[in-house]
Amino acid sequence: MGSDPSTAALVALLEHAPAAVARLSGGCPRQADTEAILERELGLFAGAAIAGAEARLQAWRNRGWSVVSISDDRYPGLLRETAEPPPLLFIAGELRADDRRAVAVVGTREPSARGRALAAELTRTLLAAGYTVVSGLAAGIDAVAHRTALDAGGRTLAVIGNGLEHRYPPQNAGLQRWIEADGAVVSQFLPSARPSRRSFPLRNATMSGLTLATVIVEASAASGTRVQARAALSQGRRLLLMPALLANAWARDLVGHPGVQVLDNAPAVIGALERSAAVVA
């Protein structure tokens, strides 16, 4: 099967002129617009760039990866609704229609024993209520959420801050392969992209955009989960905080904002989600 020309043009743009992606209009960028930007950036080399992208798309498909553009029906609807959705998603595994009913469970890389237990309880309870559990494949709370979901035979997605060719962090390489086999690993970055300080905030915004709500279990004053908390608020998604977070000033500052709740336990989280108008049946 040949590649979608519009997808190949977007890949070429990300490869050769990533800053130009911002010039594409919101919503579903047209192939003609993408190719016009490529021609302005690369001149006579634009056609060769697209041909190279088509070859790489085929190579990625041969590895079992999918590349889904924002104009594709397979692109997650919740993410498309956000202000700045990534134009392409690179997926190892399979996204399903029922992944629209998803909740992110995130937190610190160095959780307490109580935090680990709470993350596992939250994950099991969400799965039992029919939710897909989403996290970021980091050490700590993220890894607990993913492993608990997989051990329970439930559905989990990992949203990563690097390309699919890389296993990061290295200690979660086996976990990443397991999620690829039984769930899906999702990246907005070219498969060759390495993790960077810039990529993880973008990853957090995408993770929030893919989900109905974010549950933060534990996080330090310097935690990257603050980025996801801000993203959830800006995207109009629910933000559910466990009480331990209130030891941090940044978390206390969130209390009182629309969509933010402090909840004590997993059943309370389910209750809040089911009462929310954002829940998708």
CORFEN-V564726 format. One record per backbone hydrogen bond with DSSP energy under -1.0 kcal/mol. NH is the residue of the N-H (numbers start at 1). CO is the residue of the C=O. If there is no record, write none. Layout:
NH_CO, NH_CO
This chain:
8_4, 9_5, 10_6, 11_7, 12_8, 13_9, 14_10, 15_11, 16_12, 17_13, 20_17, 21_18, 23_20, 24_21, 34_30, 35_31, 36_32, 37_33, 38_34, 39_35, 40_36, 41_37, 42_38, 43_39, 45_42, 46_43, 49_45, 50_46, 51_47, 52_48, 53_49, 54_50, 55_51, 56_52, 57_53, 58_54, 59_55, 60_56, 61_57, 62_58, 64_61, 65_60, 66_91, 68_89, 70_87, 72_69, 75_72, 80_76, 81_77, 82_79, 89_68, 90_187, 91_66, 92_185, 94_183, 99_96, 100_97, 101_98, 102_100, 103_132, 104_213, 105_134, 106_215, 108_218, 116_112, 117_113, 118_114, 119_115, 120_116, 121_117, 122_118, 123_119, 124_120, 125_121, 126_122, 127_123, 128_124, 129_125, 130_127, 131_126, 132_101, 133_155, 134_103, 135_157, 141_108, 143_138, 144_140, 145_141, 146_142, 147_143, 148_144, 149_145, 150_146, 151_147, 152_148, 153_150, 154_149, 157_133, 158_184, 159_135, 160_186, 163_193, 165_191, 166_163, 172_169, 173_170, 176_172, 177_173, 178_174, 179_175, 180_176, 181_177, 182_178, 183_179, 184_156, 185_92, 186_158, 187_90, 193_190, 200_196, 202_198, 203_199, 204_200, 205_201, 206_202, 207_203, 208_204, 209_205, 210_206, 211_208, 212_102, 214_238, 215_104, 216_240, 217_106, 223_220, 226_223, 227_224, 229_225, 230_226, 231_227, 232_228, 233_229, 234_230, 235_231, 236_233, 237_232, 238_212, 239_259, 240_214, 241_261, 242_216, 245_242, 246_243, 247_244, 248_245, 252_248, 253_249, 254_251, 257_254, 260_257, 261_239, 263_241, 269_265, 270_266, 271_267, 272_268, 273_269, 274_270, 275_271, 279_276
